[in-house]
Amino acid sequence: MSAEFTTLAEFKTLLAAAPGVDQKALDGAEERNGQLTKPPGALGRLEDMAIWYAGWRGNPRPSIEAPQVIIFAGNHGVTAQGVSAFPTEVTEQMVLNFQHGGAAINQLSKAAGADLDVIALDLDTPTADFTQGPAMTEAEVVAALLSGWTAVKDSTDLLVVGEMGIGNTTSAAAIAHALYAGEAEEWVGRGTGVDEAGLATKARVVREGVAANNTPKGLEALRCLGGRELAGMVGAMARARVLRIPVILDGFIATAAAATIGEEVDDALDHMIAGHVSAESAHPALLAQLGKEPILSLNMRLGEGSGAAVAISILKAAVACHSGMATFAEAGVSGS
């Protein structure tokens, strides 16, 4: 695919022009849900999720046949500040593990019947240390956005995006702090398992990074404080919106990435549902800022798209019930 945007402004224009939910399909799904052989509301949130999915797919009786999981990997210059318990070499080592089928996300994708793609983004060239200025130039962030944009298959009918990047919980915390203020300490968590001194270092780095970049907002927060893997996720999320592909959000880092476009374009996150709330301490607050209620709460904090991949099966169950159940008339059962 040729480059469909070459600047952040062009990317924002494409996102703003993306289609909304198919109201006819949404109404049809609502109507069908009211006729199924069950008491009204008996399937709880499964009903809401199925109707939401139907509206975005433009089909009042949809099915999920081709889920796609995409993992983006990138390295961060801010790791030089000592914000992670692991060295940056682990990013590339984990990418190899993904490619060889040995990671958790490989097993979870297989269990959910999802195709898995792994995209490493310039691992030999970490982003700049954002305590000294922007993490990426506009050209660099656009290139990463395009990597995500082009990674989404036209045949995909449900998308999960995940990440691998040592230091990226610090990046996500800095984005959240820039977008939603509060104290830096409220947004940092243990990530890969840092101790109390590590937490204090992360909070300092987040404060310094936001200040050094003049508290950037929207896509500028992504450019100045993010990483290539966060931008890759954003590009894929945006492409999914253009194609009306529903997205299941993963944990803290994916949610922070999504927040940058949510702040930039009204309703840009309506095609997304929160797969889970992670054990990363600031994730509940970030989900609350986006108005997203998580499907699962399993005390996970792995990243890799893992929580969202587990939620694929829940959404599949919701859609299967919605589309496969008989109506009262079809079953010859007396309705209310």
Residue, then its C-alpha position, 0 to 999 in steps of 0.5 A: m500500500s502506498a503512503e496514505f499520509t505523510t504528516l500528522a495533520e494528514f493522519k488526523t484528517l483521515l481519522a476524522a473522516a473515518p465512518g461511524v457505526d452503521q445505525k441500520a445494522l445497530d438497530g437491526a441487532e437491537e431488534r433481533n436481541g429483543q426476539l431471542t429465546k431468553p428473558p430480556g437482558a439475561l445475557g448481561r453485557l454479552e448482549d451489549m457487546a454483540i450489538w456493538y460489534a454488529g453495528w460496526r460490522g454493518n451486519p445485524r447478525p454477524s460472525i467473527e471469522a478472522p480475528q487478527v492480533i498484531i504485536f509491535a516492538g520498539n526500543h526507548g532511549v529513556t531506558a538510559q534513565g534506569v526506568s526498567a528492571f530489564p535491558t533493552e536487549v530483551t525487546e529483540q529477544m522477545v520478538l524472536n520468541f514471538q516469531h518462534g511461537g514461544a510467548a504467551i501471546n502465541q498460545l492465546s492467539k492460537a486458542a482464540g483462533a486469531d492470526l498473529d503478526v509481529i512487527a519490529l520497528d527499528l529496534d537498533t535505533p531507539t527513540a530519543d530520551f524524552t527528558q531531553g526533548p521529543a522522542m521522535t521527529e514527525a517523520e519517525v512517528v509517521a513512519a511508525l503510524l504507517s507500519g501499523w496502518t498497513a499491517v491491518k488486513d482487509s479481511t480482518d473482522l476483529l483486531v487486537v494490537g499489543e506491544m513489546g518494548i522495554g521502558n514503554t510503561t514509562s512512556a505510557a505513563a508520561i502520555a497519561h500525565a501529559l493528557y490528564a494532569g494529576e501527579a506523575e506518581e499517580w500514573v507510574g507503576r511497577g511495569t517489569g517489576v521495578d522496586e520503590a527506588g525504580l518507581a521514584t525514578k519513573a515518576r521523576v522521568v515522567r515529570e521531566g519528560v512532560a515538562a521538557n516537551n511543554t505538556p504535549k496533547g493528542l498526537e504530539a503527546l504520541r510523538c514527544l513521549g511515545g515510542r514506535e510501537l505505541a505509534g504502530m498500535v495507533g496506526a493500526m487502530a486508526r486503519a481499523r476505524v476506516l475499515r469498520i473493524p472492531v478493536i479490543l484494547d489491551g492494557f495500560i500501554a495500548t490504552a495510553a496509545a489509544a488516548t492520544i487519538g481519543e483526545e485528538v478526534d471526537d468519537a475516535l475510540d467508539h470502535m474500541i472495547a476494553g478487553h481487560v483492566s490490568a494490574e498496572s496501577a494506573h490502568p483503571a484511571l486511564l480506562a475511566q478517562l476514556g469511558k471504557e468498562p473492561i470485559l475482564s479483570l484477571n490481574m494480568r500485566l504482561g502486555e503483548g496484547s495478552g489480556a485483549a486476546v483472552a477477551i476475543s473468546i468472550l466477544k466470540a461467545a457474545v456474537a455466537c449467542h446473538s447470531g446463532m440463537a433462535t428467536f421465539a418465533e423460530a423456536g415456537v416458544s411463547g414470548s412475553 
